[in-house]
């Protein structure tokens, strides 16, 4: 069984998810992981699917969705060994503050320097207020990571909170 990463980006419109999911199901591909969002009128989706077809066949089947040049679709084979295994403890980082250049860059560098991995990140701009919510897997003591984040947040002039996250319940 092959696994593929499929990305779809472009102008949002009703039915994109249905169109892509129907094509993949028609090819016998099982959707195993996905994230989809709308960003200021643009649609962005990344998904992982598994099945016994070739990447070229998937690209060909999805090609009609790109005909109007409002969507870009890519297909890439991924290894089955890339199973998402958490490393360390799970935390949620929230940041609020005036919008300014470099907030995500500085805070993500702080997390990485502490050996952490951001596994999900959402940002929103509401007027001049910038909001970041990130899920973080990090080794070691939460106090050390929280102190590093507090220092970076103070330098940026934003408020940041790190709290223990809850495991996904399914």
Residue, then its C-alpha position, 0 to 999 in steps of 0.5 A: x500500500x502506498x501513501x501520498x501527501x496531496x496538497x490543494x491550494x487556491x481560491x476558496x469556493x463551495x465543494x472543493x473538499x467534496x470534489x477532492x474526496x470523491x476523486x480520491x475515494x473513486x481511486x480507492x484511496x483511504x484518507x488517513x490524515x488531513x488539515x483544511x482551512x480557509x485563509x482570507x478567501x484562499x483554501x488550503x488543504x493537505x492530506x495523506x491518503x493510502x492505496x494501491x495506485x500510482x502518484x501519476x494516476x492520482x495527479x491525472x484524476x485530480x487534473x480537472x480540478x485545476x482546469x480553471x487555474x484557480x486551484x493548484x494540486x500536488x501529489x507526492x509519495x511519502x514513506x510509511x515510516x513517517x508515522x506521527x509519534x509524539x516526542x515528549x510532553x504535549x503543550x498548547x502555546x497561545x500568544x496575543x499582542x499587537x501585530x508586528x513582524x517576526x512573532x511566529x519566527x521568534x517564538x517558533x525558534x524558541x520552541x525549536x531551540x528547546x528541542x520542541x516540535x510545533x505540530x499544529x499552528x494557527x494564526x489570526x489577525x483581528x484588526x491590530x491584534x495578532x493571535x497565535x495558537x500552537x500545539x507543541x511536543x517538547x522534551x524536558x520540564x515545562x518550566x524551562x520551556x515556559x521561561x524561554x517563551x516568556x523571555x521571547x514574548x517580553x522581547x516581542x511585546x506580546x503575551x504568551x501562555x504555555x499550558x499542558x495539552x490534553x491528548x487527542x481523544x478519539 
